[in-house]
Amino acid sequence: MTMSEERIQKVLAKAGQGSRREMERAIESGRVQVNGEVAKLGDKVSEKDELRLDGKKISVEAEKVRRVLIYNKPEGEICTRKDPEGRHTVFDRLPRIPGERWIAVGRLDINTSGLLLFTNDGELANRLMHPSHQIEREYAVRVLGDVQQENIDAMCEGVELEDGPAKFTDVQFFDGKGSNLWFHVVIMEGRNREVRRLWESQGFQVSRLKRVRYGSVFLDSDVRAGTWQEMAKKDIDQLAKTVDLAPAPWKSIVKHKRDPMKRKMEKQRTRRSVGKTSRKPS
């Protein structure tokens, strides 16, 4: 299959190099070359062109394998690739995909747990995050305080926050008694601490927050905190369809899932045990 010309940022995003916005910034900063020339926004490429990002050759393919991971983020992990303070990031436990990188679909703050989606398809990630596609995010939230119906009505009608209006599209009581209550809430965007700030606008403190659904994808109870699950092709195709993307080829990441963090710890233990081994007398 021959690929027609496409904008560079879209090709780079589909190649798993980052989101479209990230690739636009890379082009603007002169990090992208096409056939030896510095690229500019608006340029297009086809399979015949040589495309490089930071000097690294990027494959321009007609079709590309699309992968998606479901990850259960524990509290205490951050959503950046590297942390100068040495804290664990959500990328530490993900499997490697040679020549590509995982792109997080949105983010969760350090004290929020639950569902995070990762994909190697920057275009899919971009569309899933874009407000125009109206993707629902559902959270389980534990609230401290005596919540009244008028508070719920206010949050569903809309509240003016410091960065603009915000609202829940649904709030349902789930469990709890007295001033320790669990609710499930649905929101259509992913602004910073938006769920917490909506509750704070009514004078309530959120003591636990966990994302349980992103669009049509639910967090399965089999996916323990700190582990990931590979999404099947039919589910990926269905997810892509919700944001107007055609099906793409799929291939399993690994034959046997193994936690990279455990592998790293095993290597460290092996080194320590080797270091402690005494030489036998001759």
C-alpha positions, 0 to 999 in steps of 0.5 A, a space after each residue: 500500500 502506498 502512502 499519500 503525502 501527510 503532514 510531518 507532525 501527523 507522521 511522527 505522531 503515528 510513528 510513536 514519537 509523541 503527540 501531534 502538539 509535541 511534534 509541532 514544537 519539535 518542527 518549530 525548534 528545528 529538530 526535524 529534517 526531511 531529505 537533509 533539509 530542516 523541515 517547517 510546519 506545513 511540510 508533507 512527506 511520503 514513503 519516498 522521503 527520508 525523515 529524521 527527528 534529532 538525527 534519528 531516522 524515522 520510518 515513514 510507513 503506509 500502515 503501522 502497528 497500533 498498540 494500547 496498554 491499560 495501566 493501573 496507576 498507584 498513588 505516589 507515581 508521577 506522569 512524567 518520563 523522568 523526575 529530577 527528584 528520583 520518584 517513580 514514574 508511570 513509565 518505569 513499569 511499561 514494556 519497551 517497544 524498540 524504535 518507539 515510545 509510549 504516549 500517555 493519554 492524559 495524566 493523573 496527579 501524584 495522589 490520584 490512582 487508577 486507569 491510565 491508557 498508553 499508546 504508541 499512536 500519537 494521533 490516537 492519543 491526541 484525539 482521545 485527549 482533545 475536547 472536541 471528541 467529548 470522551 467521558 472520564 469516570 472517577 470513584 471519589 471519597 469525600 469528607 463532609 455532609 454532601 447535600 443534593 444542592 451541592 451535587 446540583 451545583 457541580 452538575 450545573 457548572 462552577 466557575 474555577 480559576 481557569 474557567 467553567 467546569 462541571 460534572 455530567 453525572 454524580 452518583 452516590 456509591 457507598 459510605 455513611 455519615 461524612 465518609 462518602 463514595 461517589 462516582 463522577 463523570 467529567 468530559 475533560 482532563 484539566 489539572 485537579 479538576 475533579 478535586 477543585 469541583 468538590 473544593 468549590 462546595 467546601 468538601 475535601 477529596 480524600 481518595 480519587 481513582 479513575 475507573 473509566 476512560 471513554 469505553 475502557 474500564 479498569 478491570 479488577 484483574 489489573 492490579 495497582 502498578 501493573 498493565 494489561 495489553 488491549 486486544 485488537 478488537 477493543 483497540 479498533 473500537 476505541 479508535 472508531 470512537 475518535 474517527 480513526 480507521 482500524 490498524 494492524 496489531 501485534 502482541 507486545 511480548 509473549 509473556 508479560 514481565 514487570 520491568 521493575 521486578 527484572 531490574 530488582 532481580 538484576 540488582 539482587 544478583 549483583 549484590 549476591 555475586 559481590 558477597 560471594 567469597 572465593 573458595 580456598 585453593 
